[in-house]
Amino acid sequence: MFCLRCIVANVCPFVCRSNFTTILPDVGAYWTAYEQISELNVHLNTFERLWAAWYQYMENDTLATG
């Protein structure tokens, strides 16, 4: 995860020890949701699995749709 300071200052994330709030999402959590959807819903095509994983990952239908 990168903090805002790392992105703006172009600083290596391993050097930065700041307490800023991270702004980039956890990509691994999305792919975990995708794998779970894929295992349970083998009848869905790839696009439908990506779409369903997005809604599960976001945990908020309004934000996922927006």
N, C-alpha and C positions, 0 to 999 in steps of 0.2 A: 504494500500500500504506500502511496505517495501522498505527502501532505502538500498543501497549497504552497508553502515556502519552497519546497523542493522543485515544484513545477515552475514557479515564477523565477526563482533564482538559478534554475538549471543545476541543482545540487544533487549529488549522488544520494539516493535514499538510504544507503548504509552508513553514510557520514552524518546525516541529519538525525539529531536526537530530540527534536522539538516535540512539544505536546499539542501541536495543531491538529485539528480534526481532519481525518482523511477524507478525500473527496472522490476517490476512484472506487468503483464497486468491487466486490469479491467475485471475480470471474469463476473461480472454482466452484462456488455455490450454485451458479447457474448451470454449469455442466453436470454437476451432481443431480440437480433437478431434472435435467434432460435425460440422464441415464435412467433415473427412476421412472420417468414417463415412458421411455422406450421399452423398459422391461415389462411394464404393466399394460401397455397399449400397443401391441405389435401390429394391430390393424391400421394404425395411423401412418401417413406418409411422413417424410422428413420435415416438411414445412409445418405440418400440424403438430408434430412433436416439439419443434422449436417454439411454436406459438404457445402450446400448453405449458412448456417449461418456463417461458417468460412470465406467464400469469402466476405460476406457482412460486417462482423466484421473487417476484415483486410483492406478493402477499397483500396486494391492494388492487382490486379490479379497476378502480378509477385511475390510479396512476399508471397501471399497465396499459390501459387503453389510450390514455392521453399521450 
